[in-house]
Amino acid sequence: MYGRERLLVAIDTSTANASLALFQNGEVVAELSWRSSLNHSVELLPSLDNLLCRAGWKIGDLKAIVVARGPGSYNGLRVGLATAKGLAFGLGIPLVGVSTLEVMAYPWSATGLPVCALLGAGRGEVAAARFRTVAGQWTTTEDEHITSLSAVCAATAERTVFCGELNDEMSKEITERLGDLAVLPSAAARLRRAAYLAELGQARLDRGEADPVAALEPHYLRKPPITMPKVSLKKGS
C-alpha cells in the first residue's frame, strides 16, 4: 500500500495555467505554476525535472502520481495524462485521476458554503460542477456537465462561492444576475494549484482508490472536434 511518507507528484495541464507539486507526509515539498500557452508537450517534462532537482529528488524517487483528468483543453489533458501514465507504467507506481473542477473548488472547502467551479467550454457555454463540505466530508453535490452561465445562475438559490478560470465578462454576468448571493474570490485566489490536486489525490490513495493505469482517460465532457482532411479533386482524376 502507498504510504504517506512516500513522495507524490501532482500534474495539472488542464488549461494554459499549468502546475506541478511534490507532496510528502501531508505537506507540499515544492510547487511550480506557470502560464503555458498550451505548449505543454515541450514544457512539462523539463519543468518536472527542474522541480525535482530543486527539491533534491530524482524521477526514480517518485512513489505515486496524481493527475488532473479534466475537463479542460484537449491538448493539455492529453499531454498531462500521457505523461502521468507513462511515469506510472515505467516506475510501477499508483496513479490517481482527479477532476479539474474539483481542484478549482477544493480551496474553498472550509467556507461552509456551496462552491461552484466553472471553466469556459467554448460556444458560449461553461463546464460546471458543485461541491460542498457536508458533515465534515467534502462532497460533490452536482456532477460535471456542460451548460450556460445563465442556467448556472438560475440554479443558484443560496450564497455560493464561484471559482475557476472566470474572465471579466463571466464575473460581471454572475454579479449582475446574483448580487450578494455570489462570492467571487480575486483572480489570484482562484488560480488553480497542483498542491490542492496533490492533497485530493493523497486522500484517495489513503482510501486505496488508485485508478487502473491503462483505463484512465481524459474527461473532456464534449467530444474533441475531428476535422476530415480536404480532398483535392484534380481535373481528369
N, C-alpha and C positions, 0 to 999 in steps of 0.2 A: 504493500500500500504506500501511496505517496505520503511523505512526512513533511510537516510544516517547516522543518529546519532546512529542507532542500530548496535549491534555487529555482525559481519560476520566472519565465519571461512572458510578458503580455504584449501582443502585437495588434495594433489598430491602424488599418489603412483604409477605413471605410469611405473616407472622403479626402479632399485635398488637405485637410488637417490631420496629419499622421502623428502617431505617438507610440513610444516603446517604454516599457518599465521592467525593471528587475525587482523581484519581491522575494523576501525570505523571512521566516519567523513572524509573519504578520506585519512586516514593515517594508517600506519602499527603500531599496538599496540604491537605485539610480533610476532616473527618468529623463526621457528626451522627447520633446514635441516640436514639430516644425511644419511649415507650410510647404506641401509637396508639389502643388500644381499638377497633381495626378501623374507624377513621374516616379511612382513607387517602385517600378521594376528596376530602376537604376539606383535608387537611394536606399532601399530598405536594408539589404544585407550589409553595406558599408556602415550604415547608421547603427545597426545592431552590433557589429564588430567593434565600433568605436565606443558604444555604451559599455560593453563587456570589458573592454580594455581599461576604460577609466575606472571601473569598479574593481579591477584586478581579477576578473574571471575570464574563462575561455568557453567557447561553444560547447565543448565536451562536459563542462560543469553543470549544464542545464539539466534539470530533472523533471520539468513539466512545461507545457506550452499552453497559453490561453490566447485565443484569437477572437477578435470581433467578427461575427459572421454576417453582419448586415442587419437591416438594409443599408444601401449606400451605392457608391459608384461601381459599375460593372468591372472596370479595370482594377480599381483599388482593391475591391474584395477578392478578385481572382488572384492577384499578386500576394495579398496577405494570407489567404487560405493555402495557396500552393506552397508558400514558404513555411508556414506553420506545419503543414502536413509532411513536407519533406524533412524538416527537422525531427518531427516526432517519429517518423519511419526510420530515419537514419540513426537516431540516438536510442530508439526503443523506449520512448518515454510517453507518459499520458498527454492527451490533448483534450482541451475543453473549448467549445464554441459558445460565445455569449452574444446576445442581442445588442446591436449597436445602440438602439433606442434605450435599452435598459442601462447601458453605460452612461448615456446622457442624463438619465433621470436619477441614478443612484446617489449623486452628491447631495440630493435634497431629501433623502430618505428619513432624516431625523427631524424634519419640519413638522411632521404630523399631518401635513396637507396632502391631498392628491397631487400627483405630478404627471403632467402630460408632456411627453417628449415628441418633438417634431423635427422632420427633415424634409426639405424640398424634394419632390419626386418628379418635377417637370410637368408640363401640360397643365399648369395652374393647380396642381394637386400636391398633397403632402403625405409622407408616411407618418403614422401616428400610433402611439400606444400609451396606456395609462398605468400608473403604478401607485402603490401606497403601502405604508407600514401599518399592518393590521395585527393587533395583539402581539406586537413586538416582532412580527415577521414581515419582511419585505416581500410584497405580493404584486403580481400582475393582475390588474383589475379590468383591463381591456387589451386584447391581443393586438399585435401589429397589423395594420391594414392601410390601404390607400384610400384617401378621402379628400374632401375640400376643407380649407381652413374655416369657411363659413359653417360647415357641418360640425367641425370640432367645437367651435364657439357655441353653436346651438345646443350641443350636448353637455355643456358645462353649466351646472346649476349651483356650484359652491366654489368658494375661493380655492384657486388651483395655481400651482407653480407651472409655468410654461418654460420649457428649456429646449436646448438643441441649437442647431445652426439656423437661427432666425435672422433674416435680413430686415432692414428698416421697414420695408413695406409690410412684412408679416407682423412685426411687432406693433406697428401702427394699427393694423386691422384688428388684432387681438385686443388692444387697449380700447379702441373705439367701440367694439362690439360688447366687451365685457366690463369695462371700467374697473371698479375696485375688486371684482371677482378674479381678476388676472394679476398674478405676481410674476413680474418679468425681471429675473436677475440680469446683471450687466453682461455685456458681451464677453468680458474677461472671465467672469464667473461661470459662464455657460460653456467655456472651451472644454472640449472632450479630452480627458486624460487617461492614459493607459494604466495609471496607478489604480483608478477605480475599476477598470477592467480586471486587473490582477486580483483585487480584493474579491470581486464577484466570482472569479474563476477559482480562487483558493477555497471559497466556501463550498463550491460544487465538488472540488477534489476531496475536501474533508468529508463530504457525504458519499464519496465513492461514485460520483456521477461523471466520470470521464466519457468522452464520445468515442465511438469506433472511428479510427483514423481514416480508413478508406471511405466511410459513408458520409463524413462531414462535408457539407456543401454550402456555398454562399446562399444567403436568404435574400433574394432580390425583391420579392413581393410582386414585381412585374417582370415578365419575360424580357430578356435582352433583345433589342431590335436587331433583326437579321436582314441585311441588305443583299439581295441577289446580284451577282456580277452582271454588268451590262454586256449584252451580246451584240457585237458589231456585225450587221448584215451587209456584206460587201456585194456589190453588183456582180452577178454572174456566179455567186456561190450557191 
